[in-house]
């Protein structure tokens, strides 16, 4: 009430230009205050419930286990796996699996899958007559002492023909057939195929049709190599990439604190649509995250030459796969784990 009276009085006694300037500044600081409050709200939630500061729940620990076993899975699917790879990750994974069993239970499917991956790691090296280091073998033996009846979990070996045979099939078959591929031939992808995939991905829905996504297609091997080296999550296969697509989102089309995550939501949907489109065009692809530190973000902005108004969403490494290759098993939850039907 008092605020409205003051506002009305100021409007009456101040020159129009002065009043307009004051109002503009007031609105600016009011919106900035709301924006800061929104990000503090996010910070409090993320700090408490993410695995950033501590691992004090079963959900946090299983998330850590999934991250670790997937690193091992990726190593097992590399074009030229380095024997004895991933020592520190393998040991930490085994430690975390044992901790999970001791603190919680043995019913978690991701835990059981992780143990299967550890056993596959041992089998993989045994078949190649490679002697694992004593500390790795010690932790694998500790996993065996849990006496859980779990078979080794081999990664999927597939032919190029079978990988792409559902590209024009029903959507359920098509969607299930897509997977990340980390093995490519020294063969060029026609740019026409990439642009056709980009055109298909344009069908992605977006908030108020703002279409915030932007794609940068890199074709020069040296530039691709520099970008991927800075990204850091493509060791063992990034050097084989024929094309690299960097996906960003434009912040300028979003409006207030309630839309602070809009660029990432719409950009993420576009990234998935583009992965499907690339698969339809029979291009093997692997999506890489852009969860960057401040230093890495600055470095990648310099290398990728994206606009200051854009944020990174993801990168997609593209190539033509060989006639036979491996893909990670990547255990999926049953739908009742990740979905809830709400009945009133």
HELIX and SHEET records of a PDB file:
HELIX    1   1 UNK A    2  UNK A   13  1                                  12    
HELIX    2   2 UNK A   16  UNK A   49  1                                  34    
HELIX    3   3 UNK A   58  UNK A   76  1                                  19    
HELIX    4   4 UNK A   87  UNK A  103  1                                  17    
HELIX    5   5 UNK A  109  UNK A  127  1                                  19    
HELIX    6   6 UNK A  134  UNK A  144  1                                  11    
HELIX    7   7 UNK A  160  UNK A  164  1                                   5    
HELIX    8   8 UNK A  171  UNK A  177  1                                   7    
HELIX    9   9 UNK A  191  UNK A  201  1                                  11    
HELIX   10  10 UNK A  207  UNK A  209  5                                   3    
HELIX   11  11 UNK A  221  UNK A  231  1                                  11    
HELIX   12  12 UNK A  238  UNK A  240  5                                   3    
HELIX   13  13 UNK A  251  UNK A  253  5                                   3    
HELIX   14  14 UNK A  257  UNK A  259  5                                   3    
HELIX   15  15 UNK A  262  UNK A  280  1                                  19    
HELIX   16  16 UNK A  294  UNK A  304  1                                  11    
HELIX   17  17 UNK A  335  UNK A  338  1                                   4    
SHEET    1   A 2 UNK A 156  UNK A 159  0                                        
SHEET    2   A 2 UNK A 324  UNK A 327 -1                                        
SHEET    1   B 4 UNK A 213  UNK A 218  0                                        
SHEET    2   B 4 UNK A 243  UNK A 250 -1                                        
SHEET    3   B 4 UNK A 310  UNK A 319 -1                                        
SHEET    4   B 4 UNK A 284  UNK A 289 -1                                        
END                                                                             
